[in-house]
Amino acid sequence: MDAEAKPVGNLTPHAASKRLRFGMAMLALALVAAVVLHEMSSSRWWRLALFVPFVLAAHGVFMGLYRT
């Protein structure tokens, strides 16, 4: 039998790293936008729009960490 380690998930290390970087960048963008909207005392509906960047951030981080 070969002692080769089978890769976990279906992403190559480069693709996983790329998705992790994207997720972290989206998280930073969403946090900055949240602070700016809070300081401007914007309405709840504008802050609700932050759902999209936070979901993209979570999706990218999870794909990068779990290589799926």
SEKOL-145454 format. One record per atom (N, C-alpha, C, O): residue number from 1; residue in one letter; atom name; x, y, z. Coordinates in steps of 0.2 Angstrom, whole numbers, plus 5000, padded with zeros to 4 digits. Example, Ala and Ser with C-alpha at 12.3 -4.5 7.8 and 13.67 -1.06 7.14 Angstrom:
<recs>
<seq->1	type->A	atom->N	u->5066	v->4972	w->5039>
<seq->1	type->A	atom->CA	u->5062	v->4978	w->5039>
<seq->1	type->A	atom->C	u->5066	v->4984	w->5039>
<seq->1	type->A	atom->O	u->5071	v->4983	w->5042>
<seq->2	type->S	atom->N	u->5064	v->4989	w->5035>
<seq->2	type->S	atom->CA	u->5068	v->4995	w->5036>
<seq->2	type->S	atom->C	u->5064	v->5000	w->5039>
<seq->2	type->S	atom->O	u->5067	v->5006	w->5040>
</recs>
This chain:
<recs>
<seq->1	type->M	atom->N	u->5004	v->4994	w->5000>
<seq->1	type->M	atom->CA	u->5000	v->5000	w->5000>
<seq->1	type->M	atom->C	u->5004	v->5006	w->5000>
<seq->1	type->M	atom->O	u->5010	v->5006	w->5003>
<seq->2	type->D	atom->N	u->5002	v->5011	w->4997>
<seq->2	type->D	atom->CA	u->5005	v->5018	w->4997>
<seq->2	type->D	atom->C	u->5004	v->5021	w->5003>
<seq->2	type->D	atom->O	u->4998	v->5021	w->5006>
<seq->3	type->A	atom->N	u->5009	v->5025	w->5005>
<seq->3	type->A	atom->CA	u->5008	v->5029	w->5011>
<seq->3	type->A	atom->C	u->5006	v->5036	w->5010>
<seq->3	type->A	atom->O	u->5007	v->5041	w->5014>
<seq->4	type->E	atom->N	u->5003	v->5038	w->5004>
<seq->4	type->E	atom->CA	u->5002	v->5044	w->5002>
<seq->4	type->E	atom->C	u->4996	v->5047	w->5006>
<seq->4	type->E	atom->O	u->4991	v->5043	w->5007>
<seq->5	type->A	atom->N	u->4996	v->5053	w->5008>
<seq->5	type->A	atom->CA	u->4991	v->5056	w->5012>
<seq->5	type->A	atom->C	u->4986	v->5059	w->5006>
<seq->5	type->A	atom->O	u->4987	v->5062	w->5002>
<seq->6	type->K	atom->N	u->4980	v->5057	w->5007>
<seq->6	type->K	atom->CA	u->4974	v->5059	w->5003>
<seq->6	type->K	atom->C	u->4972	v->5066	w->5005>
<seq->6	type->K	atom->O	u->4972	v->5068	w->5011>
<seq->7	type->P	atom->N	u->4971	v->5071	w->5000>
<seq->7	type->P	atom->CA	u->4969	v->5078	w->5002>
<seq->7	type->P	atom->C	u->4962	v->5078	w->5005>
<seq->7	type->P	atom->O	u->4958	v->5074	w->5003>
<seq->8	type->V	atom->N	u->4961	v->5082	w->5009>
<seq->8	type->V	atom->CA	u->4955	v->5083	w->5013>
<seq->8	type->V	atom->C	u->4951	v->5089	w->5009>
<seq->8	type->V	atom->O	u->4954	v->5094	w->5008>
<seq->9	type->G	atom->N	u->4945	v->5087	w->5006>
<seq->9	type->G	atom->CA	u->4941	v->5092	w->5003>
<seq->9	type->G	atom->C	u->4943	v->5092	w->4995>
<seq->9	type->G	atom->O	u->4947	v->5087	w->4993>
<seq->10	type->N	atom->N	u->4940	v->5096	w->4992>
<seq->10	type->N	atom->CA	u->4941	v->5096	w->4984>
<seq->10	type->N	atom->C	u->4945	v->5102	w->4982>
<seq->10	type->N	atom->O	u->4945	v->5103	w->4976>
<seq->11	type->L	atom->N	u->4948	v->5106	w->4986>
<seq->11	type->L	atom->CA	u->4951	v->5112	w->4984>
<seq->11	type->L	atom->C	u->4959	v->5111	w->4984>
<seq->11	type->L	atom->O	u->4961	v->5108	w->4989>
<seq->12	type->T	atom->N	u->4962	v->5113	w->4980>
<seq->12	type->T	atom->CA	u->4970	v->5113	w->4980>
<seq->12	type->T	atom->C	u->4972	v->5118	w->4986>
<seq->12	type->T	atom->O	u->4968	v->5123	w->4987>
<seq->13	type->P	atom->N	u->4978	v->5117	w->4988>
<seq->13	type->P	atom->CA	u->4980	v->5122	w->4993>
<seq->13	type->P	atom->C	u->4980	v->5130	w->4991>
<seq->13	type->P	atom->O	u->4978	v->5134	w->4995>
<seq->14	type->H	atom->N	u->4982	v->5131	w->4984>
<seq->14	type->H	atom->CA	u->4981	v->5137	w->4982>
<seq->14	type->H	atom->C	u->4974	v->5140	w->4982>
<seq->14	type->H	atom->O	u->4973	v->5146	w->4983>
<seq->15	type->A	atom->N	u->4969	v->5136	w->4979>
<seq->15	type->A	atom->CA	u->4962	v->5138	w->4979>
<seq->15	type->A	atom->C	u->4960	v->5140	w->4986>
<seq->15	type->A	atom->O	u->4956	v->5144	w->4987>
<seq->16	type->A	atom->N	u->4961	v->5135	w->4991>
<seq->16	type->A	atom->CA	u->4959	v->5136	w->4998>
<seq->16	type->A	atom->C	u->4962	v->5143	w->5001>
<seq->16	type->A	atom->O	u->4958	v->5146	w->5004>
<seq->17	type->S	atom->N	u->4968	v->5144	w->4999>
<seq->17	type->S	atom->CA	u->4971	v->5150	w->5002>
<seq->17	type->S	atom->C	u->4968	v->5156	w->4999>
<seq->17	type->S	atom->O	u->4967	v->5161	w->5002>
<seq->18	type->K	atom->N	u->4966	v->5156	w->4992>
<seq->18	type->K	atom->CA	u->4963	v->5161	w->4989>
<seq->18	type->K	atom->C	u->4956	v->5163	w->4992>
<seq->18	type->K	atom->O	u->4955	v->5169	w->4993>
<seq->19	type->R	atom->N	u->4953	v->5158	w->4993>
<seq->19	type->R	atom->CA	u->4946	v->5159	w->4996>
<seq->19	type->R	atom->C	u->4946	v->5161	w->5003>
<seq->19	type->R	atom->O	u->4942	v->5165	w->5005>
<seq->20	type->L	atom->N	u->4951	v->5159	w->5007>
<seq->20	type->L	atom->CA	u->4952	v->5161	w->5014>
<seq->20	type->L	atom->C	u->4954	v->5169	w->5014>
<seq->20	type->L	atom->O	u->4952	v->5173	w->5018>
<seq->21	type->R	atom->N	u->4959	v->5171	w->5009>
<seq->21	type->R	atom->CA	u->4960	v->5178	w->5009>
<seq->21	type->R	atom->C	u->4954	v->5182	w->5007>
<seq->21	type->R	atom->O	u->4953	v->5188	w->5009>
<seq->22	type->F	atom->N	u->4950	v->5180	w->5002>
<seq->22	type->F	atom->CA	u->4944	v->5183	w->5000>
<seq->22	type->F	atom->C	u->4939	v->5184	w->5006>
<seq->22	type->F	atom->O	u->4937	v->5189	w->5007>
<seq->23	type->G	atom->N	u->4939	v->5179	w->5010>
<seq->23	type->G	atom->CA	u->4934	v->5179	w->5016>
<seq->23	type->G	atom->C	u->4937	v->5184	w->5021>
<seq->23	type->G	atom->O	u->4933	v->5187	w->5024>
<seq->24	type->M	atom->N	u->4943	v->5184	w->5022>
<seq->24	type->M	atom->CA	u->4946	v->5189	w->5027>
<seq->24	type->M	atom->C	u->4945	v->5196	w->5025>
<seq->24	type->M	atom->O	u->4944	v->5200	w->5029>
<seq->25	type->A	atom->N	u->4946	v->5197	w->5018>
<seq->25	type->A	atom->CA	u->4945	v->5204	w->5015>
<seq->25	type->A	atom->C	u->4938	v->5206	w->5016>
<seq->25	type->A	atom->O	u->4937	v->5212	w->5017>
<seq->26	type->M	atom->N	u->4933	v->5202	w->5014>
<seq->26	type->M	atom->CA	u->4926	v->5203	w->5015>
<seq->26	type->M	atom->C	u->4924	v->5205	w->5022>
<seq->26	type->M	atom->O	u->4920	v->5209	w->5024>
<seq->27	type->L	atom->N	u->4927	v->5201	w->5027>
<seq->27	type->L	atom->CA	u->4926	v->5202	w->5034>
<seq->27	type->L	atom->C	u->4929	v->5209	w->5036>
<seq->27	type->L	atom->O	u->4925	v->5213	w->5040>
<seq->28	type->A	atom->N	u->4934	v->5211	w->5034>
<seq->28	type->A	atom->CA	u->4937	v->5217	w->5035>
<seq->28	type->A	atom->C	u->4933	v->5223	w->5032>
<seq->28	type->A	atom->O	u->4931	v->5228	w->5036>
<seq->29	type->L	atom->N	u->4931	v->5222	w->5026>
<seq->29	type->L	atom->CA	u->4926	v->5227	w->5023>
<seq->29	type->L	atom->C	u->4920	v->5228	w->5027>
<seq->29	type->L	atom->O	u->4917	v->5233	w->5028>
<seq->30	type->A	atom->N	u->4917	v->5222	w->5029>
<seq->30	type->A	atom->CA	u->4910	v->5222	w->5032>
<seq->30	type->A	atom->C	u->4911	v->5225	w->5039>
<seq->30	type->A	atom->O	u->4907	v->5229	w->5041>
<seq->31	type->L	atom->N	u->4916	v->5224	w->5042>
<seq->31	type->L	atom->CA	u->4917	v->5227	w->5049>
<seq->31	type->L	atom->C	u->4918	v->5235	w->5048>
<seq->31	type->L	atom->O	u->4916	v->5239	w->5052>
<seq->32	type->V	atom->N	u->4922	v->5237	w->5043>
<seq->32	type->V	atom->CA	u->4923	v->5244	w->5042>
<seq->32	type->V	atom->C	u->4917	v->5247	w->5040>
<seq->32	type->V	atom->O	u->4915	v->5253	w->5043>
<seq->33	type->A	atom->N	u->4913	v->5244	w->5036>
<seq->33	type->A	atom->CA	u->4906	v->5247	w->5034>
<seq->33	type->A	atom->C	u->4902	v->5247	w->5040>
<seq->33	type->A	atom->O	u->4898	v->5252	w->5040>
<seq->34	type->A	atom->N	u->4902	v->5242	w->5044>
<seq->34	type->A	atom->CA	u->4897	v->5242	w->5050>
<seq->34	type->A	atom->C	u->4899	v->5248	w->5055>
<seq->34	type->A	atom->O	u->4895	v->5251	w->5057>
<seq->35	type->V	atom->N	u->4905	v->5249	w->5056>
<seq->35	type->V	atom->CA	u->4907	v->5255	w->5060>
<seq->35	type->V	atom->C	u->4905	v->5261	w->5057>
<seq->35	type->V	atom->O	u->4903	v->5266	w->5061>
<seq->36	type->V	atom->N	u->4907	v->5262	w->5051>
<seq->36	type->V	atom->CA	u->4905	v->5268	w->5047>
<seq->36	type->V	atom->C	u->4897	v->5270	w->5048>
<seq->36	type->V	atom->O	u->4895	v->5275	w->5049>
<seq->37	type->L	atom->N	u->4893	v->5264	w->5046>
<seq->37	type->L	atom->CA	u->4886	v->5265	w->5046>
<seq->37	type->L	atom->C	u->4884	v->5267	w->5053>
<seq->37	type->L	atom->O	u->4879	v->5270	w->5054>
<seq->38	type->H	atom->N	u->4887	v->5264	w->5058>
<seq->38	type->H	atom->CA	u->4885	v->5265	w->5065>
<seq->38	type->H	atom->C	u->4886	v->5272	w->5067>
<seq->38	type->H	atom->O	u->4882	v->5275	w->5071>
<seq->39	type->E	atom->N	u->4892	v->5274	w->5066>
<seq->39	type->E	atom->CA	u->4894	v->5281	w->5067>
<seq->39	type->E	atom->C	u->4890	v->5286	w->5064>
<seq->39	type->E	atom->O	u->4889	v->5292	w->5066>
<seq->40	type->M	atom->N	u->4888	v->5285	w->5058>
<seq->40	type->M	atom->CA	u->4883	v->5290	w->5054>
<seq->40	type->M	atom->C	u->4876	v->5289	w->5057>
<seq->40	type->M	atom->O	u->4872	v->5293	w->5054>
<seq->41	type->S	atom->N	u->4875	v->5285	w->5061>
<seq->41	type->S	atom->CA	u->4868	v->5284	w->5064>
<seq->41	type->S	atom->C	u->4863	v->5282	w->5058>
<seq->41	type->S	atom->O	u->4858	v->5285	w->5058>
<seq->42	type->S	atom->N	u->4865	v->5278	w->5054>
<seq->42	type->S	atom->CA	u->4861	v->5276	w->5048>
<seq->42	type->S	atom->C	u->4855	v->5272	w->5050>
<seq->42	type->S	atom->O	u->4855	v->5269	w->5056>
<seq->43	type->S	atom->N	u->4850	v->5271	w->5046>
<seq->43	type->S	atom->CA	u->4844	v->5268	w->5048>
<seq->43	type->S	atom->C	u->4845	v->5260	w->5048>
<seq->43	type->S	atom->O	u->4851	v->5258	w->5045>
<seq->44	type->R	atom->N	u->4841	v->5257	w->5051>
<seq->44	type->R	atom->CA	u->4842	v->5249	w->5052>
<seq->44	type->R	atom->C	u->4842	v->5246	w->5045>
<seq->44	type->R	atom->O	u->4845	v->5241	w->5044>
<seq->45	type->W	atom->N	u->4838	v->5249	w->5040>
<seq->45	type->W	atom->CA	u->4838	v->5246	w->5033>
<seq->45	type->W	atom->C	u->4845	v->5246	w->5030>
<seq->45	type->W	atom->O	u->4847	v->5241	w->5026>
<seq->46	type->W	atom->N	u->4849	v->5251	w->5031>
<seq->46	type->W	atom->CA	u->4855	v->5252	w->5028>
<seq->46	type->W	atom->C	u->4860	v->5247	w->5031>
<seq->46	type->W	atom->O	u->4864	v->5244	w->5028>
<seq->47	type->R	atom->N	u->4859	v->5246	w->5038>
<seq->47	type->R	atom->CA	u->4864	v->5241	w->5041>
<seq->47	type->R	atom->C	u->4862	v->5234	w->5039>
<seq->47	type->R	atom->O	u->4866	v->5230	w->5040>
<seq->48	type->L	atom->N	u->4856	v->5233	w->5038>
<seq->48	type->L	atom->CA	u->4854	v->5226	w->5036>
<seq->48	type->L	atom->C	u->4857	v->5224	w->5029>
<seq->48	type->L	atom->O	u->4858	v->5218	w->5028>
<seq->49	type->A	atom->N	u->4859	v->5229	w->5025>
<seq->49	type->A	atom->CA	u->4863	v->5227	w->5019>
<seq->49	type->A	atom->C	u->4870	v->5224	w->5020>
<seq->49	type->A	atom->O	u->4873	v->5221	w->5016>
<seq->50	type->L	atom->N	u->4872	v->5225	w->5027>
<seq->50	type->L	atom->CA	u->4878	v->5222	w->5029>
<seq->50	type->L	atom->C	u->4878	v->5214	w->5029>
<seq->50	type->L	atom->O	u->4883	v->5211	w->5030>
<seq->51	type->F	atom->N	u->4872	v->5212	w->5029>
<seq->51	type->F	atom->CA	u->4871	v->5204	w->5029>
<seq->51	type->F	atom->C	u->4875	v->5201	w->5023>
<seq->51	type->F	atom->O	u->4878	v->5196	w->5024>
<seq->52	type->V	atom->N	u->4875	v->5204	w->5017>
<seq->52	type->V	atom->CA	u->4878	v->5202	w->5011>
<seq->52	type->V	atom->C	u->4886	v->5201	w->5012>
<seq->52	type->V	atom->O	u->4888	v->5195	w->5011>
<seq->53	type->P	atom->N	u->4889	v->5206	w->5014>
<seq->53	type->P	atom->CA	u->4897	v->5205	w->5015>
<seq->53	type->P	atom->C	u->4898	v->5201	w->5020>
<seq->53	type->P	atom->O	u->4903	v->5197	w->5020>
<seq->54	type->F	atom->N	u->4894	v->5200	w->5026>
<seq->54	type->F	atom->CA	u->4896	v->5196	w->5031>
<seq->54	type->F	atom->C	u->4895	v->5188	w->5029>
<seq->54	type->F	atom->O	u->4899	v->5184	w->5031>
<seq->55	type->V	atom->N	u->4890	v->5187	w->5025>
<seq->55	type->V	atom->CA	u->4889	v->5180	w->5022>
<seq->55	type->V	atom->C	u->4894	v->5178	w->5018>
<seq->55	type->V	atom->O	u->4897	v->5173	w->5018>
<seq->56	type->L	atom->N	u->4896	v->5183	w->5013>
<seq->56	type->L	atom->CA	u->4902	v->5182	w->5009>
<seq->56	type->L	atom->C	u->4908	v->5180	w->5013>
<seq->56	type->L	atom->O	u->4912	v->5176	w->5011>
<seq->57	type->A	atom->N	u->4909	v->5184	w->5018>
<seq->57	type->A	atom->CA	u->4915	v->5183	w->5022>
<seq->57	type->A	atom->C	u->4915	v->5176	w->5025>
<seq->57	type->A	atom->O	u->4920	v->5172	w->5025>
<seq->58	type->A	atom->N	u->4909	v->5174	w->5028>
<seq->58	type->A	atom->CA	u->4909	v->5167	w->5031>
<seq->58	type->A	atom->C	u->4910	v->5162	w->5026>
<seq->58	type->A	atom->O	u->4913	v->5157	w->5028>
<seq->59	type->H	atom->N	u->4907	v->5163	w->5020>
<seq->59	type->H	atom->CA	u->4907	v->5158	w->5015>
<seq->59	type->H	atom->C	u->4914	v->5157	w->5013>
<seq->59	type->H	atom->O	u->4917	v->5151	w->5012>
<seq->60	type->G	atom->N	u->4918	v->5162	w->5012>
<seq->60	type->G	atom->CA	u->4925	v->5162	w->5010>
<seq->60	type->G	atom->C	u->4929	v->5159	w->5015>
<seq->60	type->G	atom->O	u->4934	v->5155	w->5013>
<seq->61	type->V	atom->N	u->4928	v->5161	w->5021>
<seq->61	type->V	atom->CA	u->4933	v->5158	w->5027>
<seq->61	type->V	atom->C	u->4931	v->5151	w->5028>
<seq->61	type->V	atom->O	u->4936	v->5147	w->5028>
<seq->62	type->F	atom->N	u->4925	v->5149	w->5028>
<seq->62	type->F	atom->CA	u->4924	v->5141	w->5028>
<seq->62	type->F	atom->C	u->4926	v->5137	w->5023>
<seq->62	type->F	atom->O	u->4929	v->5132	w->5024>
<seq->63	type->M	atom->N	u->4925	v->5140	w->5017>
<seq->63	type->M	atom->CA	u->4928	v->5136	w->5011>
<seq->63	type->M	atom->C	u->4936	v->5136	w->5011>
<seq->63	type->M	atom->O	u->4938	v->5130	w->5009>
<seq->64	type->G	atom->N	u->4939	v->5141	w->5013>
<seq->64	type->G	atom->CA	u->4946	v->5141	w->5014>
<seq->64	type->G	atom->C	u->4949	v->5136	w->5019>
<seq->64	type->G	atom->O	u->4953	v->5133	w->5018>
<seq->65	type->L	atom->N	u->4945	v->5136	w->5025>
<seq->65	type->L	atom->CA	u->4947	v->5132	w->5031>
<seq->65	type->L	atom->C	u->4946	v->5125	w->5030>
<seq->65	type->L	atom->O	u->4950	v->5120	w->5031>
<seq->66	type->Y	atom->N	u->4940	v->5123	w->5027>
<seq->66	type->Y	atom->CA	u->4938	v->5116	w->5026>
<seq->66	type->Y	atom->C	u->4939	v->5113	w->5019>
<seq->66	type->Y	atom->O	u->4937	v->5108	w->5018>
<seq->67	type->R	atom->N	u->4942	v->5117	w->5015>
<seq->67	type->R	atom->CA	u->4943	v->5115	w->5008>
<seq->67	type->R	atom->C	u->4938	v->5112	w->5004>
<seq->67	type->R	atom->O	u->4938	v->5107	w->5001>
<seq->68	type->T	atom->N	u->4932	v->5115	w->5005>
<seq->68	type->T	atom->CA	u->4926	v->5112	w->5001>
<seq->68	type->T	atom->C	u->4923	v->5117	w->4996>
<seq->68	type->T	atom->O	u->4918	v->5116	w->4993>
</recs>
